[in-house]
């Protein structure tokens, strides 16, 4: 077992704020957001109340569910082509079981699109694997620093990535920054720098991890013309003219935490107050116990249950007869509360760009907040929405993959941006096919469409 140090901060406050925002979204998309929900709960309610709620309920995550529903561009493997004159050179790269297939690029892109939609950007480091194959390694932007010139804001000229490494002798783990710097095109740099917890470079470790100086003429990432390039591709969910756009959909992220808070409270009501509680009373409640001794949540309470009776001890100052009574259930109508939460969740989904009228219920219960899925027509709309912006990133990935392969594996793939990508649309549902067929037949009967047009 080794101690893993915390991720260092970044040098400037703007980058650090972006990184923290992206890190929260990454955790929500990956399912490791339990501590974030716990902190949110404690910010919403008093600690003594929080102690009675029990464990958190992470079953509702509208943000992640919506991103998953929209990430349908790579549900089928896209088709890639090149002009006829490049066919012979590109065939080993693009054919079935070719270099691109062996890299599992389009399978990886299913996860990349999912995270790109939520985090708004995703990075891919193009490299060569230990098995001498192309490697497309996704990196979330909470580990990335990048900047670009003012005249070309979408094309970074410096990137560094925080990576966790280990001293093989002491077994200590430490953070490094893999630096790729093209700000001086005549002196490009590729370095591995050890960083302290403030994000400052404290030691050049290029000799240890890169085998020597990789700056200037030794910079390894050059195309067939000798021009240096960055082995990185940055994917965007939307083109905003900025390198990073981390705060879009912030209302959906915070709303998803709020919806989960509602479900945590609903679970608490189901377990602790969903029944009428009987009691007898004279004066003083008996059987109280102290919980959370010595903690901020220390409190006095009585464990209650549908089969228990709360008893009050006699008070010598009260001469009246004991009474028997019953508290009403704290949760009288769970369906009403569930329906209210579901309306809130669907409003959040609509803010993600999922039209409420376009969802198809896959459950007979209209109140179910989890059993909804986008219709196939809406999936095709989502594909069209994201195809243009992801085509830019995919083309860059194919070009840089060709350059990396030619440089390190001795191949001869086309390095020009001549790759055309066609995304396979989600097929029509039986209902859509029936509607289309009836429309075509009606138009043919009215003489508005000929048989050739109908077949096409």
C-alpha positions, 0 to 999 in steps of 0.5 A, a space after each residue: 500500500 502506497 500513499 498517493 499524494 493529492 493532485 497539485 494545484 495549478 499556478 494561476 487561479 483561473 486555471 485552478 477554478 476551471 480544474 475544480 469545476 471540471 473535476 466535480 463533473 468528472 466525478 459525477 460522470 464516473 460515479 465517484 461523487 459520493 463525497 461531493 453529495 455528502 458535502 452538499 448535503 451538509 451545506 443544506 441542512 444542520 449537522 444534527 439533522 444530517 446525522 438522522 438521514 443515514 447513508 446518501 442516495 446516489 440513484 438520481 444523477 440527471 447530469 450523468 443520465 442526460 450526458 449518456 442519453 446524448 452520447 449516441 454519435 458513436 453507437 455505430 462505428 463511423 465510416 472513414 474514407 479518403 480521396 482515390 489518390 490516397 487510397 493505397 497509402 491509407 488502406 493499411 490504416 483504415 481497413 478492417 483490422 487495420 491500425 485504426 481498428 486495432 487502436 479501438 479508437 471509435 470504441 474509446 470515442 463513445 466514452 470520450 463523447 459522454 465526458 465531452 458533453 458533460 465537462 465540455 472539453 476532453 483531451 486525447 494524447 496520441 502515442 505508441 503503446 508498449 505493443 507497438 500499436 497506436 494509442 489514443 489515451 483520453 485525459 480529462 481536462 482537470 489534469 491539463 494546463 493549456 494555452 493558445 495564441 490570441 490569433 488562433 484560440 482553438 489551437 494550443 501551443 503549450 500543454 502540460 499534463 499532471 501525471 502520477 509517477 513512482 520512484 522505483 527505489 523508495 516506492 514513493 509516489 509523486 506528481 510530474 508535469 509532461 510539458 509540450 511547448 511549441 511557443 518557440 517553433 524553432 525550439 520546441 520542448 518536450 520535458 518531464 518536470 517534477 512539481 510541488 503541491 503549488 504546481 511549481 516545477 522543481 526538478 527536470 526529470 527528462 533524463 530519467 523518464 524520456 532518456 535524455 533532452 527532448 528539446 530543440 532538434 531532439 523534439 520527437 513529434 515532427 511530421 514528414 516535413 520536419 514541422 513540430 506538432 503537439 501529439 494532442 487533440 482537444 475535443 469540444 462539445 460546442 465551438 465557442 471560440 475559446 480553448 475551454 468553456 468549463 462553466 456551461 451547464 453549471 445550473 444542471 450540475 448544481 440542480 442534479 446535486 439538489 435533486 439527489 438531496 431530495 431523494 436522500 430526504 425521501 429515503 429518510 422519510 421512507 425509513 424513519 417517518 412513513 408510519 403513524 407513531 403511537 405513544 402514551 403520555 404522562 410527561 417525560 419521554 423515557 428511553 432516550 439514548 445519546 448518539 454521536 457522543 463527543 461529535 458535532 452531531 451529538 443528540 438525544 433521541 429514541 429509536 422508533 419503529 411501526 411496532 414500538 410505542 413511545 412511553 412517557 415517564 410519570 411526572 409527580 407534578 402532573 396529577 392527570 390520567 395518562 393518555 394514549 395518542 398517535 402521531 400522523 405519518 410524516 410521509 402521507 403521500 410518497 407519490 406526490 413527493 416523487 412526482 414533484 422530484 420527477 418534474 424537477 429532474 425533467 426540467 434539468 434534462 430539458 436544460 441539457 437539450 433533451 426535449 420533454 416531448 421527445 422522451 419515450 417512457 419504457 415503464 408503465 409508471 408515469 411517475 418514474 424518474 429513471 425509466 425514460 429514454 430518448 426516442 430514436 428520432 431525438 437520438 438522430 437529432 443529437 447525432 446531427 447536433 454533435 457531428 460537425 464539432 466532433 468531426 473536427 476532433 476526429 479528423 485531427 485525431 486521424 491526422 495526428 495518429 498518422 503522423 505518430 505512426 509514420 514517425 515511430 513505426 515507419 508507416 507511410 499513412 497520409 498526413 494531410 487532413 483528407 479523411 472524411 468521416 460519415 457517422 451512421 445514423 440511429 435506425 428508424 423505429 418500426 413506428 417511424 418506418 410505418 409512418 414514412 411508408 404511409 406518407 409515401 403511399 399517400 403521396 404516390 396515390 395523389 400523384 405527388 411522387 413517382 415510383 423511383 422517388 418512392 423507392 429512393 
